[in-house]
Amino acid sequence: MRAAYSLATMKKTTGMDRKVTQKWRPATQAVRGGTWRSEHGETSEALFLTSGYTYDDAATVAARFAGEDDGMTYSRLQNPTVAMLEERIALMEGAEACRAQASGMAAMTAALLCQLSAGDHCVAARAAFGSCRWLVDHLLPRFGIETTVIDSAVNEEWDKAIRPNTKVFFFESPANPTLDIVDMEYVCKLATAHGITTVVDNAFCSPALQRPMEFGADVVAYSATKLMDGQGRVLAGAVCGSEEFINETLLPFQRNTGPNIAPFNAWVVLKGLETLSLRAHKQSETALKLGRFMEERIVAAGGTMLHPGLPSHPSYDLAQQQMDACGPIFSFVVDGRAQAHAILDALQLIDISNNIGDARSLMCHPASTTHAGLTDEDRAEMGVLEGMLRVNVGLEDVEDLIEDMDGALGVAGL
Ligand SMILES: Cc1ncc(COP(=O)(O)O)c(C=O)c1O
């Protein structure tokens, strides 16, 4: 008999099943949720760098392809390391199921295309990450899917945009980079009443800070590149939903189009999730202190702070209700591109970088980077102004960050 690791063997050695693990509290889920051990009893999750699997006999492989045996068949369909990540994210999110993806954009594309067909209509937030807007403005219409973009912070705009063929609501909260907040309870209730599926891009928060399903969201999609990895190492994504949505709607799309995450990247994100909550809360706390330090000075110079943790944010109360903490990301607006670039160029500690969620503090000018692909009109309509800067606050000492920001604002004449 040839030895083969099967999912069944792994399950047996740990004795873990969903009925037990889903009772654990979030901090426990983050470290242990979804762990399967092989017969070697490894403490840290094993990294299964394999594209295929071998079988004891032909009947076994036939049974697996027929869905009668729960072993693995091919890593586009299942991989043990990826499966551990999926189970852990699902448990942290409070979702029935999750499928990991190669990147955040793979996750958004799969979450939308798996359920939309020609003739359907999608309502999306106008303030969104540049590539998410590209999906809505360019990709979906190419396949005959109608789209409408709205001011997602205004509840009535969601009501007004509904058509008989509306199938999906798609939004970020907070949005990148304008930090617009969506009233998730209102919007998700409205969607349910009209048989519409809500897809929430929760990249700015992660389940450590906000769990959209608690407010009625159907599908939560992630760039796990951001807070979940949290150390700027890999691209990764995830889509969470009901068993029915994941198995019957997402999986046929995913298995046949292949936007799958590499097992190595899945393993890196598994390690990231162990410290996610600590990082997300500490980074939020530092972001609030840095924001408080900057606000008066930015406003005195005629600029604007867009920070969900500051009472000046137009949706401050809603953000307090929906988010456990304000998150590590905020934006501010100064007097045009030249001043914004001058601030970036004067930074000595904070890096100029367009990533977010990293343990390093990073800052970028969205109009010339993450949102450069949009038209001037679209950027203006979304509120991505020429003078806007977006900050990702990391794990450095807040005093060093304040000193760096103080110096850079000073050099730029603020
Ligand atoms: C809100 C949001 N969604 C999706 C993405 C895309 O993620 P990825 O770069 O992992 O494809 C990003 C990237 O910045 C983002 O900020």
Ligand as a Chemical Component Dictionary entry (heavy atoms), coordinates in Angstrom:
data_LIG
# 
_chem_comp.id                   LIG 
_chem_comp.type                 NON-POLYMER 
_chem_comp.pdbx_formal_charge   0 
_chem_comp.three_letter_code    LIG 
# 
loop_
_chem_comp_atom.comp_id 
_chem_comp_atom.atom_id 
_chem_comp_atom.alt_atom_id 
_chem_comp_atom.type_symbol 
_chem_comp_atom.charge 
_chem_comp_atom.model_Cartn_x 
_chem_comp_atom.model_Cartn_y 
_chem_comp_atom.model_Cartn_z 
_chem_comp_atom.pdbx_ordinal 
LIG C1 C1 C 0 -10.007 48.456 -0.995 1  
LIG C2 C2 C 0 -9.127  47.593 -1.843 2  
LIG N1 N1 N 0 -9.663  46.560 -2.512 3  
LIG C3 C3 C 0 -8.905  45.763 -3.292 4  
LIG C4 C4 C 0 -7.553  45.997 -3.461 5  
LIG C5 C5 C 0 -6.765  45.113 -4.352 6  
LIG O1 O1 O 0 -5.963  44.224 -3.630 7  
LIG P1 P1 P 0 -4.703  43.469 -4.235 8  
LIG O2 O2 O 0 -3.644  44.503 -4.442 9  
LIG O3 O3 O 0 -4.367  42.443 -3.209 10 
LIG O4 O4 O 0 -5.119  42.877 -5.532 11 
LIG C6 C6 C 0 -6.959  47.064 -2.789 12 
LIG C7 C7 C 0 -5.524  47.340 -2.966 13 
LIG O5 O5 O 0 -5.017  48.352 -2.515 14 
LIG C8 C8 C 0 -7.772  47.888 -1.953 15 
LIG O6 O6 O 0 -7.260  48.924 -1.272 16 
# 
loop_
_chem_comp_bond.comp_id 
_chem_comp_bond.atom_id_1 
_chem_comp_bond.atom_id_2 
_chem_comp_bond.value_order 
_chem_comp_bond.pdbx_ordinal 
LIG C1 C2 SING 1  
LIG C2 N1 SING 2  
LIG C2 C8 DOUB 3  
LIG N1 C3 DOUB 4  
LIG C3 C4 SING 5  
LIG C4 C5 SING 6  
LIG C4 C6 DOUB 7  
LIG C5 O1 SING 8  
LIG O1 P1 SING 9  
LIG P1 O2 DOUB 10 
LIG P1 O3 SING 11 
LIG P1 O4 SING 12 
LIG C6 C7 SING 13 
LIG C6 C8 SING 14 
LIG C7 O5 DOUB 15 
LIG C8 O6 SING 16 
# 
